[in-house]
Amino acid sequence: MSPVVAPSPAHVLVTGSTRGIGAAIVEALAARGARVVGHGSRDGEGALGADLSDPAAADGLWDRALAALDGRIDVLVNNAGIFEPVAVDAPLEAWQAGWGRTIQINLQASADLCRRAVLHFRERGGGGRIVNIASRAAYRGDSPAHWHYAASKAGMVGMTKSIARGYAAEGILAFAICPGFTMTGMAGDYLASRGGDKLLADIPLGRVATAEEVGGTAAWLALEAPVSMTGAVIDINGASYVR
């Protein structure tokens, strides 16, 4: 099997591509010659719109992306996600709604797209690649207001490993990336609101990762990483969590 599974140019679907890490992934893929279809919450900004809180949206997004890419997708990058707090002492209805929304967007929608990718790769033959953007929280956990976020990202890691083990013999490869804090607009606001110096003190490197670092790693996994790496989870967190 070739070290690069995808034909050239590779056809790639990237979710959550309109800003931050997703935009950096698209840029890195385009620089490597890939043909990319992005996704956002609504049509525009060069992306297909889909509200992934709708249980039917991921399946519909796949169909639209497949049409836009002339019936062939070689790589799926699941980057879309939310980081919304819910307090442990919130009313039960609010607690369950917060969990349901986070699991739906971060995990279920990603799972639905992975399912379509696996079925598509098997149908056309030749294999394909999946890259899931998880989080350091999958292993380290997160704040008391973000149990659901950590759980959703741990689910992404477990799903990635299951896909890798289940379909490697068919040339279907799966990888995950677990960033820590990453300098996007949203992360910058969060750092400032939580006391940036205190958070940075927990990162031996002394700074948060850049979106370009994560984007370049995702593009490498999508197009170039050795096939024997399937199932790998790559940490990008400045040694703030090592395992």
Summary of the structure (lengths in Angstrom):
residues: 243
radius of gyration: 17.3
end to end distance: 30.5
largest distance: 53.5
contacts: 841
relative contact order: 0.16
helix: 47%
strand: 16%
